[in-house]
Amino acid sequence: MARKLELQVALDCLRLEEALRLMEQVHPYVDIVEIGTPLIFEAGLAAVEQIKSRYPDKSFVADLKIMDAGRVEASSGFKRGADIVTILGVAADVTVQAALEAAAEHGGKVMADLINAPDPIRRCRELDALGVPILCLHTAFDRQGAQKADAQPLAEVRRQTTRRLAVAGGITLDTMPAVIENGADVVIVGGAIARDPNPSEAAAAMKQLAWSPTS
């Protein structure tokens, strides 16, 4: 039986023009478009509006990595067109709750990014209890050379929650099958698509994997 997963492309470009060129190549194959933190720093939240206006059928994530002022910052993302905003998993519970309140007000969702969480499995349980709908296990960019995506925390979290699980950080076509097998609902890919000589082919191959039959 085919199991549908969602492929999320991370637009971690430094220029809006680069992000738009990449989207022209990969948009047929991706389900979710992430306006990455570097792009937000350089182009602002206007990047969400500008790219979404061209691809209104896609879901959009504003990777804000909120750590404080949960309601205010989440609301800013939703007002500019984001369907989902990210909050750091290590943020205080009160900040998480404030972001969730903003999501409810704007009809959006919150994704908790567990990047560098000391105990991601325990924190996922806590975030689940708070009502966070999407949990993301994320290997930090600066650690990807020494620490590849580890399927063990994913498998353990999958056993403990029915929330949607996303995985990010150095995922390639070779490592994607293990991520899928261990329970990911959303596979987030940046460099393996953006830096490929043919981003369209790379995205198509990953999309095909996401639709492949699983046991």
Residue pairs with C-beta under 8 A, 6 or more apart in sequence:
1 213
1 214
2 211
2 212
2 213
2 214
3 180
3 213
3 214
4 210
4 211
5 180
5 184
5 185
5 186
5 187
5 210
5 211
6 31
6 32
6 185
6 186
6 187
6 210
7 29
7 30
7 31
7 32
7 186
7 187
7 189
7 203
7 206
7 207
7 210
8 30
8 31
8 32
8 33
8 34
8 61
8 166
8 186
8 187
8 188
8 189
9 22
9 23
9 26
9 30
9 32
9 33
9 34
9 188
9 189
9 190
9 193
9 194
9 203
10 34
10 36
10 63
10 168
10 188
10 189
10 190
11 19
11 22
11 23
11 33
11 34
11 35
11 36
11 39
11 51
11 190
11 194
12 36
12 37
12 38
12 39
12 190
12 191
12 194
13 19
13 22
13 36
13 38
13 39
13 194
14 38
14 39
14 42
15 39
15 42
15 43
16 39
16 42
16 43
16 47
16 50
16 51
19 35
19 39
19 43
19 47
19 51
20 50
20 51
20 54
22 193
22 194
22 199
23 33
23 51
23 54
23 55
25 199
25 200
25 203
26 193
26 199
26 200
26 203
27 33
27 55
27 58
28 204
29 200
29 203
29 204
29 206
29 207
30 58
30 203
30 207
31 58
31 59
32 58
32 59
32 60
32 61
32 84
32 186
33 51
33 52
33 55
33 58
33 59
33 60
33 61
34 60
34 61
34 63
34 188
35 45
35 47
35 48
35 51
35 60
35 61
35 62
35 63
35 82
36 63
36 190
37 63
37 64
37 65
39 47
40 47
40 62
40 63
40 64
45 62
45 76
45 77
45 80
45 82
46 80
48 60
48 62
48 77
48 80
48 81
48 82
49 80
49 81
51 60
52 58
52 60
52 81
59 83
59 84
60 81
60 82
60 83
60 84
61 82
61 83
61 84
61 85
61 86
61 111
62 77
62 80
62 82
62 84
62 85
62 86
63 86
63 113
64 73
64 74
64 76
64 77
64 85
64 86
64 87
65 86
65 87
65 88
65 113
65 115
66 73
66 74
66 85
66 86
66 87
66 88
66 91
66 95
66 99
67 87
67 88
67 90
67 91
67 95
68 91
68 92
68 95
69 95
69 98
70 87
70 91
70 94
70 95
70 96
70 97
70 98
70 99
70 100
70 101
70 102
71 98
71 99
71 101
71 102
72 102
73 85
73 99
74 85
74 87
74 98
74 99
74 102
74 103
74 106
74 108
74 110
75 102
75 105
75 106
77 85
77 108
78 85
78 102
78 103
78 105
78 106
78 107
78 108
79 106
82 108
83 108
83 109
84 108
84 109
84 110
84 111
84 134
85 99
85 103
85 108
85 109
85 110
85 111
86 110
86 111
86 112
86 113
86 136
87 95
87 96
87 99
87 110
87 111
87 112
87 113
87 132
88 112
88 113
88 115
89 112
89 113
89 114
89 115
89 117
89 120
89 123
89 124
89 127
89 135
89 136
90 116
90 117
90 118
90 123
93 126
93 130
96 110
96 112
96 127
96 130
96 132
97 130
99 110
100 110
100 130
100 131
100 132
102 108
103 109
103 110
109 133
109 134
110 132
110 133
110 134
111 132
111 133
111 134
111 135
111 136
111 166
112 124
112 127
112 132
112 134
112 135
112 136
113 136
113 138
113 168
114 120
114 123
114 124
114 135
114 136
114 137
114 138
115 138
115 139
115 140
115 169
116 140
117 123
120 137
120 153
120 157
121 153
121 156
121 157
121 160
124 135
124 137
124 157
124 160
124 161
124 163
125 160
125 161
127 135
128 135
128 160
128 161
128 163
132 163
133 163
133 164
134 163
134 164
134 165
134 166
134 186
135 157
135 161
135 163
135 164
135 165
135 166
136 165
136 166
136 167
136 168
136 186
136 188
137 149
137 153
137 154
137 157
137 165
137 166
137 167
137 168
138 167
138 168
138 169
138 188
139 147
139 148
139 149
139 150
139 168
139 169
139 170
140 169
141 169
144 169
144 170
148 170
148 175
149 167
149 169
149 170
149 171
149 175
149 178
149 179
151 178
151 179
151 181
151 182
154 165
154 167
154 179
154 182
154 183
154 184
155 182
155 183
157 165
157 183
158 165
158 182
158 183
164 185
164 186
165 183
165 184
165 185
165 186
166 184
166 185
166 186
166 187
166 188
167 179
167 184
167 186
167 187
167 188
168 188
168 189
168 190
169 188
170 191
170 192
171 179
171 187
171 188
171 189
171 192
172 189
172 192
173 192
173 202
173 205
173 206
173 209
176 187
176 189
176 206
176 209
177 209
179 187
180 187
180 209
180 210
180 212
180 214
181 214
187 206
187 210
189 203
189 206
192 202
192 206
193 199
193 202
193 203
193 206
196 202
